[in-house]
Amino acid sequence: MNPWIETYRGMVARWEVDMVDHFTVAYYFDRLADASQNALEALGLGPVVVKRARQRAVTVDCYVRYLHELRAGDLLHVLSGVIGVDGDGLLLGHKLFDSQNDRLCATVEQRVQTLRGRRPVKLIPRQRRLLEARRIDWDGPPREPRDAPAGDEGFQNTTRDVVGPEEIDATGQSALSHYVHRFTVANTQLIARFGMTPTYIREQQRGFSTFEFQLAISGELRAGDPVLVKSALLHLGNSSLRVFHRMLNSRTGERVASLQQLGVHLDTQARRPVPLPDALRDRAKARLIR
């Protein structure tokens, strides 16, 4: 049996590209939602099965590497498989390809946990055997541990809104793509504060291009919940930046998600990283936190 499962096949729509004219990260997560649900269906953990057991299969962690960009009209497909299995869940691996030339465009390691309410539930032996039989040889880029600030000192408010009913997915909570839409807004707000504004991006033909996500989901968002994202700049390289975002339910103060986002200052015509101008670098340095 081939352990790899084709879990998505489609294309990039014009309205899914961002300010730097490539497939925006939130819509990668739309495709990931389809891919992970199709993978779980094939692995015996689809929504019908887990609902019958009064459970849910939810994502609690994602490590994403964006390797090659996709543009409007590009075709794509996803292959998925099981990287690992533990007591109350599994680690899925996804590879997203440009279907025109089979170029690998992104890799995703997705930790899925089975829950009853908000408590983890152990997989039964039959489920574990089926999952182990579909293990793949995973060769995605290794994950680097990255430090995160313990508190919010130096963080800035970057997104504030309310979860709409249209955001809710089959698990009964906000879909992953809507977390990422909010983090995208947060990043745009943050970088604008040291000069990488929409006007600068348009006039200088520059932008911020993400190459890595480390996303952790620690809580749940439901329709009507008020959301606040706080963000900080943690690292500044020649052309690279590392940003940390923390998402809260602003009614309760609960931290529901966090994102380490790494990206580069991109020349949108040459499609390659370029150094930050001195003026932007000086303003960015002033906003770095330890």
Backbone as CSV, one residue per row, in Angstrom:
resi,resn,N_x,N_y,N_z,CA_x,CA_y,CA_z,C_x,C_y,C_z
1,MET,0.844,-1.193,0.000,0.000,0.000,0.000,0.884,1.250,0.000
2,ASN,0.603,2.190,-0.916,1.334,3.451,-0.942,0.882,4.294,0.241
3,PRO,1.785,4.651,1.162,1.346,5.397,2.341,0.949,6.840,2.050
4,TRP,1.402,7.395,0.917,1.039,8.774,0.579,-0.397,8.826,0.057
5,ILE,-1.130,9.863,0.463,-2.533,10.034,0.082,-2.672,11.375,-0.628
6,GLU,-3.262,11.379,-1.833,-3.568,12.667,-2.452,-4.775,13.255,-1.727
7,THR,-4.602,14.449,-1.154,-5.633,15.013,-0.290,-6.204,16.337,-0.781
8,TYR,-5.601,16.917,-1.816,-6.151,18.149,-2.398,-5.637,18.300,-3.810
9,ARG,-6.479,18.869,-4.662,-6.073,19.236,-6.020,-6.924,20.416,-6.445
10,GLY,-6.273,21.508,-6.860,-7.025,22.694,-7.234,-6.132,23.752,-7.855
11,MET,-6.480,25.039,-7.640,-5.720,26.128,-8.248,-5.779,27.362,-7.361
12,VAL,-4.926,28.348,-7.676,-4.880,29.616,-6.968,-5.757,30.616,-7.708
13,ALA,-6.745,31.156,-7.008,-7.617,32.171,-7.601,-6.967,33.550,-7.509
14,ARG,-7.352,34.451,-8.406,-6.790,35.804,-8.416,-7.001,36.498,-7.067
15,TRP,-8.169,36.314,-6.438,-8.448,37.010,-5.187,-7.702,36.403,-3.990
16,GLU,-6.924,35.335,-4.212,-6.165,34.718,-3.125,-4.710,35.175,-3.075
17,VAL,-4.323,36.137,-3.898,-2.948,36.645,-3.852,-2.903,37.908,-2.989
18,ASP,-1.712,38.222,-2.463,-1.563,39.311,-1.505,-0.856,40.517,-2.107
19,MET,-0.348,41.392,-1.233,0.260,42.642,-1.686,1.547,42.423,-2.470
20,VAL,2.199,41.271,-2.289,3.412,40.996,-3.065,3.110,40.051,-4.229
21,ASP,1.816,39.903,-4.546,1.355,39.218,-5.753,1.663,37.726,-5.762
22,HIS,1.634,37.093,-4.579,1.693,35.634,-4.560,0.656,35.085,-3.574
23,PHE,0.431,33.798,-3.661,-0.558,33.081,-2.869,-0.376,33.413,-1.398
24,THR,-1.401,33.994,-0.774,-1.249,34.439,0.596,-1.326,33.270,1.578
25,VAL,-0.629,33.420,2.710,-0.443,32.283,3.616,-1.756,31.754,4.181
26,ALA,-2.743,32.620,4.395,-4.014,32.148,4.959,-4.699,31.160,4.029
27,TYR,-4.533,31.349,2.721,-5.185,30.433,1.781,-4.416,29.124,1.629
28,TYR,-3.124,29.112,1.966,-2.449,27.823,2.136,-3.178,27.026,3.219
29,PHE,-3.595,27.707,4.275,-4.271,27.017,5.371,-5.685,26.594,5.004
30,ASP,-6.325,27.280,4.062,-7.584,26.773,3.504,-7.350,25.421,2.839
31,ARG,-6.274,25.332,2.047,-5.949,24.066,1.378,-5.541,23.003,2.397
32,LEU,-4.803,23.436,3.441,-4.400,22.506,4.488,-5.626,21.923,5.191
33,ALA,-6.662,22.749,5.406,-7.880,22.251,6.052,-8.508,21.133,5.224
34,ASP,-8.587,21.329,3.910,-9.122,20.279,3.037,-8.227,19.047,3.059
35,ALA,-6.903,19.279,2.958,-5.965,18.159,2.919,-6.014,17.351,4.211
36,SER,-6.043,18.033,5.347,-6.032,17.297,6.615,-7.340,16.544,6.820
37,GLN,-8.474,17.136,6.413,-9.743,16.420,6.574,-9.793,15.194,5.664
38,ASN,-9.301,15.335,4.436,-9.266,14.174,3.534,-8.296,13.107,4.047
39,ALA,-7.178,13.545,4.628,-6.235,12.580,5.197,-6.871,11.832,6.365
40,LEU,-7.512,12.560,7.263,-8.149,11.925,8.421,-9.271,10.988,7.987
41,GLU,-9.999,11.384,6.951,-11.064,10.512,6.416,-10.460,9.184,5.954
42,ALA,-9.358,9.262,5.216,-8.712,8.049,4.710,-8.102,7.212,5.823
43,LEU,-7.801,7.855,6.954,-7.141,7.173,8.064,-8.114,6.707,9.146
44,GLY,-9.417,6.846,8.880,-10.411,6.371,9.840,-10.706,7.323,10.970
45,LEU,-10.313,8.609,10.821,-10.578,9.609,11.850,-11.348,10.801,11.281
46,GLY,-12.177,10.536,10.273,-12.973,11.596,9.668,-14.035,12.123,10.614
47,PRO,-14.673,13.255,10.270,-15.656,13.891,11.163,-16.803,12.980,11.590
48,VAL,-17.297,12.134,10.673,-18.419,11.260,11.020,-18.002,10.260,12.096
49,VAL,-16.820,9.680,11.940,-16.330,8.665,12.886,-16.099,9.264,14.270
50,VAL,-15.380,10.395,14.336,-15.068,10.961,15.644,-16.304,11.568,16.306
51,LYS,-17.236,12.099,15.504,-18.464,12.645,16.095,-19.294,11.536,16.726
52,ARG,-19.299,10.368,16.085,-20.043,9.223,16.637,-19.500,8.847,18.010
53,ALA,-18.197,9.049,18.203,-17.577,8.752,19.498,-17.589,9.975,20.426
54,ARG,-18.347,11.024,20.029,-18.429,12.270,20.807,-17.054,12.907,20.982
55,GLN,-16.295,12.864,19.907,-14.950,13.421,19.925,-14.784,14.405,18.764
56,ARG,-13.634,15.072,18.770,-13.227,15.941,17.674,-11.747,15.703,17.404
57,ALA,-11.346,15.862,16.163,-9.921,15.826,15.807,-9.523,17.253,15.445
58,VAL,-8.688,17.866,16.292,-8.361,19.281,16.113,-6.860,19.475,15.967
59,THR,-6.490,20.512,15.246,-5.082,20.866,15.059,-4.592,21.667,16.258
60,VAL,-3.451,21.284,16.801,-2.880,22.015,17.932,-1.518,22.631,17.607
61,ASP,-0.922,22.243,16.477,0.400,22.769,16.150,0.673,22.555,14.661
62,CYS,1.296,23.540,14.031,1.720,23.416,12.625,3.100,24.041,12.448
63,TYR,3.955,23.326,11.741,5.253,23.866,11.321,5.244,23.879,9.806
64,VAL,5.364,25.073,9.224,5.240,25.244,7.774,6.498,25.896,7.228
65,ARG,7.015,25.317,6.148,8.098,25.958,5.397,7.584,26.263,3.993
66,TYR,7.648,27.540,3.613,7.248,27.982,2.281,8.510,28.031,1.421
67,LEU,8.576,27.180,0.405,9.821,26.966,-0.337,9.850,27.672,-1.685
68,HIS,8.738,27.651,-2.401,8.624,28.331,-3.696,7.246,28.956,-3.789
69,GLU,7.192,30.144,-4.373,5.927,30.851,-4.387,5.003,30.331,-5.481
70,LEU,3.702,30.529,-5.248,2.665,30.257,-6.233,1.995,31.581,-6.585
71,ARG,1.604,31.741,-7.862,0.989,32.983,-8.329,-0.429,32.695,-8.795
72,ALA,-1.170,33.742,-9.093,-2.559,33.588,-9.529,-2.636,32.676,-10.753
73,GLY,-3.564,31.734,-10.711,-3.765,30.806,-11.817,-2.958,29.535,-11.729
74,ASP,-1.983,29.478,-10.810,-1.162,28.269,-10.695,-2.000,27.096,-10.172
75,LEU,-1.642,25.911,-10.652,-2.305,24.674,-10.227,-1.508,24.058,-9.090
76,LEU,-2.205,23.405,-8.157,-1.504,22.800,-7.029,-2.193,21.530,-6.573
77,HIS,-1.419,20.669,-5.936,-1.970,19.469,-5.313,-1.172,19.163,-4.055
78,VAL,-1.778,18.378,-3.166,-1.182,18.056,-1.876,-1.154,16.545,-1.689
79,LEU,0.000,16.039,-1.244,0.137,14.654,-0.815,0.368,14.648,0.692
80,SER,-0.272,13.713,1.397,-0.230,13.683,2.852,0.040,12.278,3.357
81,GLY,0.546,12.187,4.579,0.777,10.892,5.207,1.037,11.058,6.685
82,VAL,1.227,9.956,7.362,1.436,9.940,8.811,2.934,9.949,9.104
83,ILE,3.383,10.953,9.858,4.783,11.005,10.295,4.964,10.241,11.603
84,GLY,4.012,10.399,12.504,4.141,9.759,13.806,2.792,9.606,14.480
85,VAL,2.729,8.699,15.467,1.498,8.427,16.222,1.866,8.418,17.699
86,ASP,1.010,9.049,18.519,1.222,8.955,19.962,-0.105,8.639,20.642
87,GLY,-0.159,8.787,21.964,-1.313,8.305,22.716,-2.633,8.917,22.315
88,ASP,-2.672,10.261,22.113,-3.949,10.922,21.852,-3.978,11.667,20.522
89,GLY,-3.143,11.265,19.585,-3.169,11.945,18.303,-2.074,11.487,17.369
90,LEU,-1.836,12.306,16.362,-0.857,11.930,15.350,-0.230,13.176,14.749
91,LEU,0.889,12.961,14.078,1.576,14.020,13.349,1.438,13.707,11.867
92,LEU,0.752,14.607,11.143,0.574,14.469,9.705,1.648,15.271,8.974
93,GLY,2.092,14.748,7.851,2.992,15.480,6.966,2.287,15.760,5.650
94,HIS,2.383,16.997,5.180,1.776,17.394,3.906,2.845,18.025,3.022
95,LYS,2.820,17.682,1.740,3.673,18.338,0.748,2.774,18.955,-0.314
96,LEU,2.950,20.256,-0.509,2.153,20.994,-1.483,3.011,21.257,-2.718
97,PHE,2.504,20.829,-3.882,3.258,20.898,-5.134,2.579,21.820,-6.150
98,ASP,3.400,22.450,-6.987,2.921,23.080,-8.216,2.639,21.941,-9.196
99,SER,1.366,21.771,-9.576,0.991,20.618,-10.404,1.556,20.693,-11.816
100,GLN,1.932,21.893,-12.262,2.448,22.038,-13.629,3.808,21.372,-13.800
101,ASN,4.642,21.441,-12.743,6.008,20.910,-12.875,6.426,20.039,-11.691
102,ASP,5.484,19.757,-10.781,5.745,18.953,-9.577,6.811,19.566,-8.673
103,ARG,6.994,20.864,-8.755,7.927,21.538,-7.840,7.308,21.590,-6.440
104,LEU,8.110,21.250,-5.436,7.655,21.303,-4.052,7.615,22.762,-3.600
105,CYS,6.428,23.232,-3.192,6.250,24.637,-2.829,6.152,24.870,-1.328
106,ALA,5.678,23.874,-0.583,5.560,24.035,0.866,5.498,22.668,1.532
107,THR,5.999,22.604,2.763,5.861,21.406,3.586,5.185,21.801,4.891
108,VAL,4.371,20.893,5.419,3.634,21.164,6.660,3.721,19.937,7.567
109,GLU,4.092,20.174,8.812,3.961,19.160,9.854,2.809,19.614,10.751
110,GLN,1.770,18.800,10.828,0.531,19.180,11.510,0.225,18.194,12.639
111,ARG,0.228,18.689,13.861,-0.117,17.862,15.018,-1.626,17.902,15.237
112,VAL,-2.269,16.742,15.171,-3.704,16.607,15.359,-3.961,15.822,16.630
113,GLN,-4.891,16.328,17.448,-5.210,15.686,18.723,-6.692,15.327,18.748
114,THR,-7.011,14.161,19.312,-8.413,13.776,19.490,-8.877,14.237,20.869
115,LEU,-9.998,14.945,20.886,-10.517,15.546,22.106,-11.967,15.122,22.345
116,ARG,-12.346,15.062,23.608,-13.758,15.009,24.014,-13.970,16.249,24.870
117,GLY,-14.775,17.190,24.351,-14.802,18.508,24.972,-13.474,19.174,24.707
118,ARG,-12.736,19.465,25.788,-11.386,20.010,25.625,-10.338,19.104,26.251
119,ARG,-10.727,17.854,26.530,-9.804,16.897,27.138,-9.301,15.898,26.096
120,PRO,-7.980,15.621,26.065,-7.444,14.627,25.127,-8.035,13.239,25.383
121,VAL,-8.238,12.488,24.284,-8.770,11.121,24.351,-7.776,10.193,23.683
122,LYS,-7.465,9.066,24.310,-6.483,8.130,23.744,-7.044,7.430,22.517
123,LEU,-6.178,7.229,21.532,-6.536,6.423,20.369,-6.681,4.964,20.804
124,ILE,-7.643,4.265,20.200,-7.800,2.846,20.512,-6.783,2.049,19.691
125,PRO,-6.459,0.802,20.109,-5.423,0.013,19.413,-5.679,-0.145,17.924
126,ARG,-6.932,-0.337,17.506,-7.211,-0.516,16.074,-6.856,0.753,15.300
127,GLN,-7.172,1.925,15.851,-6.818,3.182,15.198,-5.313,3.331,15.093
128,ARG,-4.606,2.990,16.143,-3.145,3.107,16.122,-2.528,2.199,15.063
129,ARG,-3.067,0.977,14.932,-2.533,0.041,13.925,-2.737,0.588,12.513
130,LEU,-3.923,1.133,12.254,-4.207,1.683,10.922,-3.286,2.865,10.621
131,LEU,-3.090,3.730,11.606,-2.230,4.895,11.409,-0.772,4.497,11.210
132,GLU,-0.303,3.542,11.994,1.078,3.089,11.859,1.334,2.481,10.480
133,ALA,0.299,1.842,9.913,0.444,1.222,8.591,0.592,2.257,7.483
134,ARG,0.197,3.512,7.759,0.273,4.554,6.733,1.426,5.524,6.979
135,ARG,2.414,5.116,7.766,3.575,5.981,8.010,4.338,6.260,6.715
136,ILE,4.852,7.468,6.610,5.667,7.872,5.469,7.093,8.139,5.934
137,ASP,8.023,8.125,4.995,9.389,8.575,5.261,9.412,10.087,5.048
138,TRP,9.475,10.824,6.128,9.365,12.284,6.040,10.747,12.913,5.900
139,ASP,10.901,13.771,4.890,12.184,14.417,4.646,12.026,15.929,4.553
140,GLY,10.996,16.448,5.239,10.803,17.894,5.240,11.905,18.614,5.999
141,PRO,12.039,19.927,5.799,13.083,20.688,6.505,12.948,20.520,8.010
142,PRO,14.057,20.344,8.733,13.976,20.159,10.186,13.496,21.426,10.881
143,ARG,12.768,21.214,11.957,12.233,22.329,12.733,13.280,22.830,13.722
144,GLU,13.501,24.135,13.729,14.440,24.734,14.676,13.684,25.270,15.882
145,PRO,14.089,24.911,17.102,13.459,25.507,18.291,13.714,27.013,18.308
146,ARG,12.689,27.776,18.633,12.824,29.232,18.657,12.266,29.766,19.976
147,ASP,13.029,30.634,20.612,12.604,31.206,21.884,11.417,32.134,21.674
148,ALA,10.553,32.190,22.696,9.411,33.100,22.679,9.388,33.887,23.978
149,PRO,9.011,35.154,23.930,8.943,35.951,25.168,7.916,35.367,26.127
150,ALA,8.221,35.425,27.426,7.293,34.905,28.428,6.119,35.855,28.641
151,GLY,6.399,37.144,28.642,5.349,38.133,28.878,5.060,38.972,27.653
152,ASP,4.288,40.045,27.847,3.859,40.895,26.737,4.570,42.246,26.707
153,GLU,5.608,42.418,27.512,6.299,43.706,27.531,6.916,43.999,26.165
154,GLY,6.636,45.186,25.645,7.137,45.569,24.331,6.247,45.156,23.177
155,PHE,5.202,44.363,23.448,4.266,43.961,22.398,3.334,45.129,22.065
156,GLN,2.849,45.115,20.822,1.924,46.152,20.366,0.630,45.508,19.876
157,ASN,-0.495,46.175,20.129,-1.775,45.686,19.615,-1.788,45.822,18.096
158,THR,-2.069,44.725,17.398,-1.975,44.740,15.936,-3.248,44.255,15.230
159,THR,-4.122,43.566,15.919,-5.410,43.166,15.343,-6.435,43.138,16.465
160,ARG,-7.644,43.628,16.170,-8.750,43.544,17.118,-10.041,43.420,16.322
161,ASP,-10.765,42.317,16.531,-12.027,42.125,15.838,-12.860,41.072,16.566
162,VAL,-13.865,40.517,15.893,-14.784,39.548,16.499,-14.949,38.372,15.550
163,VAL,-14.986,37.148,16.078,-15.162,35.945,15.265,-16.581,35.916,14.702
164,GLY,-16.688,35.769,13.374,-17.990,35.700,12.723,-18.467,34.263,12.589
165,PRO,-19.771,34.053,12.464,-20.303,32.684,12.332,-19.804,31.974,11.087
166,GLU,-19.451,32.735,10.047,-18.979,32.125,8.803,-17.574,31.535,8.945
167,GLU,-16.880,31.804,10.056,-15.528,31.309,10.268,-15.484,29.903,10.868
168,ILE,-16.596,29.416,11.366,-16.607,28.179,12.140,-16.519,26.967,11.211
169,ASP,-15.657,25.999,11.587,-15.459,24.813,10.748,-16.179,23.600,11.328
170,ALA,-15.880,22.418,10.808,-16.589,21.197,11.209,-16.313,20.795,12.647
171,THR,-15.253,21.325,13.266,-14.960,21.005,14.666,-15.726,21.893,15.640
172,GLY,-16.437,22.905,15.109,-17.213,23.793,15.965,-16.468,25.014,16.437
173,GLN,-15.256,25.236,15.954,-14.490,26.414,16.344,-13.951,27.102,15.091
174,SER,-13.288,28.228,15.299,-12.771,28.989,14.161,-11.791,28.160,13.334
175,ALA,-11.939,28.207,12.021,-11.035,27.490,11.123,-9.635,28.093,11.192
176,LEU,-8.634,27.246,10.926,-7.240,27.680,10.993,-6.958,28.880,10.088
177,SER,-7.562,28.899,8.907,-7.269,29.982,7.967,-7.633,31.343,8.551
178,HIS,-8.660,31.384,9.409,-9.048,32.672,9.998,-8.086,33.114,11.094
179,TYR,-7.471,32.170,11.804,-6.365,32.537,12.685,-5.273,33.215,11.858
180,VAL,-4.953,32.603,10.715,-3.834,33.103,9.912,-4.182,34.426,9.237
181,HIS,-5.441,34.612,8.815,-5.840,35.923,8.290,-5.561,37.008,9.329
182,ARG,-5.900,36.738,10.589,-5.670,37.746,11.645,-4.176,37.978,11.864
183,PHE,-3.388,36.913,11.837,-1.947,37.084,12.004,-1.343,37.857,10.824
184,THR,-1.896,37.668,9.633,-1.423,38.424,8.467,-1.677,39.918,8.645
185,VAL,-2.868,40.257,9.108,-3.175,41.663,9.398,-2.224,42.191,10.471
186,ALA,-2.007,41.378,11.508,-1.120,41.790,12.597,0.284,42.084,12.084
187,ASN,0.793,41.220,11.223,2.138,41.433,10.681,2.201,42.707,9.847
188,THR,1.159,42.944,9.052,1.126,44.146,8.214,1.090,45.402,9.076
189,GLN,0.311,45.360,10.161,0.276,46.502,11.087,1.638,46.732,11.737
190,LEU,2.297,45.643,12.138,3.571,45.777,12.850,4.666,46.350,11.962
191,ILE,4.838,45.781,10.759,5.936,46.241,9.907,5.704,47.667,9.408
192,ALA,4.431,48.073,9.322,4.144,49.457,8.914,4.667,50.449,9.940
193,ARG,4.780,50.029,11.197,5.201,50.938,12.266,6.688,51.260,12.214
194,PHE,7.457,50.472,11.456,8.853,50.885,11.253,9.121,51.237,9.791
195,GLY,8.068,51.547,9.040,8.256,52.134,7.710,7.883,51.270,6.536
196,MET,7.630,49.962,6.755,7.243,49.114,5.631,5.721,49.212,5.448
197,THR,5.289,50.398,5.082,3.870,50.716,4.952,3.336,50.263,3.593
198,PRO,2.017,50.228,3.427,1.464,49.923,2.101,1.966,50.889,1.018
199,THR,2.129,52.170,1.369,2.651,53.132,0.392,4.086,52.781,0.004
200,TYR,4.924,52.463,0.999,6.307,52.044,0.719,6.318,50.800,-0.166
201,ILE,5.479,49.826,0.132,5.433,48.576,-0.636,5.065,48.846,-2.086
202,ARG,4.078,49.704,-2.288,3.650,50.005,-3.669,4.691,50.827,-4.423
203,GLU,5.185,51.882,-3.794,6.075,52.810,-4.494,7.479,52.245,-4.689
204,GLN,7.986,51.504,-3.715,9.352,50.975,-3.800,9.390,49.556,-4.376
205,GLN,8.223,48.982,-4.646,8.124,47.610,-5.175,8.869,46.631,-4.266
206,ARG,8.528,46.739,-2.988,9.086,45.876,-1.959,7.939,45.237,-1.177
207,GLY,8.255,44.226,-0.375,7.230,43.597,0.434,7.833,42.652,1.453
208,PHE,6.966,42.031,2.255,7.368,41.039,3.247,6.921,39.681,2.736
209,SER,7.857,38.753,2.583,7.548,37.414,2.084,7.888,36.389,3.160
210,THR,6.884,35.639,3.615,7.062,34.664,4.694,7.699,33.389,4.172
211,PHE,8.656,32.842,4.950,9.228,31.540,4.574,9.073,30.484,5.660
212,GLU,8.637,30.867,6.874,8.435,29.859,7.917,7.341,30.293,8.879
213,PHE,6.516,29.327,9.274,5.522,29.486,10.332,5.774,28.431,11.408
214,GLN,5.677,28.831,12.670,5.522,27.887,13.774,4.282,28.336,14.534
215,LEU,3.176,27.642,14.267,1.853,28.017,14.772,1.429,27.045,15.860
216,ALA,0.993,27.578,16.997,0.488,26.755,18.096,-0.922,27.220,18.457
217,ILE,-1.834,26.264,18.570,-3.217,26.546,18.963,-3.414,25.989,20.370
218,SER,-3.660,26.864,21.333,-3.767,26.442,22.728,-5.173,26.606,23.296
219,GLY,-6.074,27.213,22.540,-7.450,27.419,22.993,-8.411,27.370,21.832
220,GLU,-9.633,27.835,22.046,-10.658,27.785,21.009,-11.301,29.158,20.851
221,LEU,-11.682,29.460,19.624,-12.460,30.654,19.338,-13.799,30.232,18.756
222,ARG,-14.878,30.805,19.292,-16.231,30.517,18.835,-16.847,31.787,18.263
223,ALA,-17.931,31.622,17.526,-18.620,32.783,16.953,-19.000,33.764,18.062
224,GLY,-18.696,35.028,17.823,-19.000,36.070,18.797,-17.871,36.406,19.740
225,ASP,-16.806,35.577,19.765,-15.679,35.865,20.658,-14.897,37.078,20.159
226,PRO,-14.557,38.012,21.050,-13.701,39.139,20.658,-12.241,38.706,20.670
227,VAL,-11.487,39.160,19.681,-10.109,38.693,19.491,-9.151,39.879,19.510
228,LEU,-8.020,39.685,20.175,-6.941,40.671,20.168,-5.641,39.957,19.833
229,VAL,-4.869,40.520,18.899,-3.530,40.006,18.592,-2.508,41.068,19.005
230,LYS,-1.482,40.611,19.728,-0.353,41.455,20.102,0.893,40.906,19.420
231,SER,1.761,41.798,18.947,2.906,41.367,18.144,4.174,42.098,18.555
232,ALA,5.307,41.446,18.277,6.608,42.053,18.568,7.637,41.561,17.570
233,LEU,8.613,42.398,17.291,9.745,42.053,16.431,10.853,41.465,17.312
234,LEU,11.254,40.215,17.018,12.235,39.520,17.847,13.633,39.473,17.245
235,HIS,13.732,39.522,15.913,15.049,39.394,15.278,15.064,40.180,13.981
236,LEU,16.218,40.769,13.707,16.410,41.566,12.498,17.731,41.163,11.863
237,GLY,17.659,40.635,10.625,18.866,40.272,9.896,19.135,41.263,8.775
238,ASN,19.947,40.864,7.801,20.248,41.732,6.677,18.991,42.029,5.865
239,SER,18.259,40.944,5.527,16.977,41.109,4.825,15.845,40.395,5.559
240,SER,16.184,39.624,6.595,15.184,38.788,7.255,14.661,39.419,8.544
241,LEU,13.440,39.007,8.918,12.816,39.455,10.157,12.119,38.265,10.802
242,ARG,12.108,38.261,12.130,11.322,37.263,12.864,10.373,37.993,13.785
243,VAL,9.094,37.635,13.636,8.020,38.308,14.366,7.298,37.270,15.216
244,PHE,6.866,37.677,16.402,6.082,36.797,17.263,4.719,37.437,17.494
245,HIS,3.671,36.648,17.255,2.298,37.116,17.459,1.646,36.268,18.549
246,ARG,0.859,36.899,19.377,0.113,36.203,20.426,-1.353,36.596,20.305
247,MET,-2.243,35.605,20.192,-3.674,35.854,20.020,-4.415,35.527,21.314
248,LEU,-5.322,36.440,21.697,-6.077,36.273,22.928,-7.582,36.420,22.680
249,ASN,-8.362,35.726,23.475,-9.776,36.040,23.609,-9.832,37.249,24.527
250,SER,-10.189,38.413,24.009,-10.073,39.637,24.809,-11.170,39.744,25.859
251,ARG,-12.183,38.882,25.810,-13.190,38.849,26.865,-12.650,38.164,28.115
252,THR,-11.940,37.046,27.896,-11.468,36.238,29.015,-9.989,36.432,29.323
253,GLY,-9.230,36.972,28.347,-7.787,37.092,28.509,-7.032,35.819,28.190
254,GLU,-7.738,34.740,27.802,-7.086,33.465,27.500,-6.240,33.582,26.235
255,ARG,-5.009,33.055,26.293,-4.176,32.963,25.087,-4.653,31.771,24.278
256,VAL,-5.085,32.002,23.049,-5.649,30.925,22.240,-4.712,30.456,21.132
257,ALA,-3.719,31.271,20.759,-2.800,30.864,19.690,-1.566,31.753,19.717
258,SER,-0.486,31.238,19.129,0.711,32.043,18.937,1.340,31.657,17.600
259,LEU,2.101,32.577,17.058,2.758,32.331,15.773,4.134,32.964,15.765
260,GLN,5.146,32.137,15.466,6.473,32.631,15.099,6.482,32.716,13.581
261,GLN,6.709,33.910,13.047,6.677,34.143,11.608,8.018,34.692,11.155
262,LEU,8.642,33.992,10.203,9.910,34.435,9.641,9.702,34.805,8.178
263,GLY,10.287,35.934,7.792,10.141,36.373,6.416,11.297,37.242,5.982
264,VAL,11.246,37.672,4.732,12.313,38.499,4.165,11.730,39.738,3.500
265,HIS,12.572,40.756,3.417,12.277,41.985,2.670,12.480,41.649,1.191
266,LEU,11.395,41.649,0.430,11.390,41.107,-0.938,11.343,42.199,-1.997
267,ASP,12.203,42.081,-3.013,12.086,42.877,-4.241,11.000,42.205,-5.074
268,THR,9.851,42.864,-5.228,8.707,42.217,-5.872,8.839,42.145,-7.390
269,GLN,9.806,42.839,-7.965,10.056,42.711,-9.399,11.057,41.594,-9.675
270,ALA,12.175,41.585,-8.954,13.194,40.547,-9.142,12.799,39.241,-8.467
271,ARG,11.821,39.287,-7.533,11.341,38.115,-6.779,12.476,37.496,-5.967
272,ARG,13.256,38.365,-5.296,14.328,37.854,-4.432,14.501,38.782,-3.234
273,PRO,15.071,38.255,-2.125,15.292,39.099,-0.947,16.320,40.180,-1.226
274,VAL,16.123,41.349,-0.604,17.080,42.451,-0.703,17.247,43.054,0.692
275,PRO,18.424,43.665,0.973,18.645,44.248,2.306,17.628,45.344,2.626
276,LEU,17.327,45.471,3.909,16.479,46.573,4.363,17.220,47.891,4.210
277,PRO,16.570,48.944,3.752,17.214,50.267,3.720,17.599,50.711,5.131
278,ASP,18.625,51.522,5.237,19.130,51.939,6.539,18.057,52.610,7.389
279,ALA,17.227,53.443,6.769,16.205,54.172,7.536,15.221,53.201,8.173
280,LEU,14.786,52.182,7.402,13.875,51.182,7.947,14.564,50.337,9.008
281,ARG,15.816,49.990,8.755,16.553,49.163,9.712,16.678,49.876,11.061
282,ASP,16.988,51.167,11.031,17.147,51.910,12.281,15.830,51.978,13.047
283,ARG,14.749,52.183,12.336,13.447,52.251,13.002,13.042,50.883,13.512
284,ALA,13.370,49.820,12.761,13.047,48.464,13.212,13.860,48.102,14.451
285,LYS,15.149,48.456,14.477,15.996,48.167,15.639,15.415,48.743,16.925
286,ALA,14.828,49.935,16.796,14.266,50.603,17.970,13.053,49.837,18.524
287,ARG,12.480,48.942,17.729,11.300,48.183,18.168,11.616,46.744,18.535
288,LEU,12.886,46.356,18.421,13.254,44.991,18.808,13.044,44.782,20.300
289,ILE,12.546,43.594,20.677,12.460,43.262,22.106,13.363,42.061,22.369
290,ARG,13.751,41.912,23.617,14.626,40.790,23.987,13.802,39.537,24.089
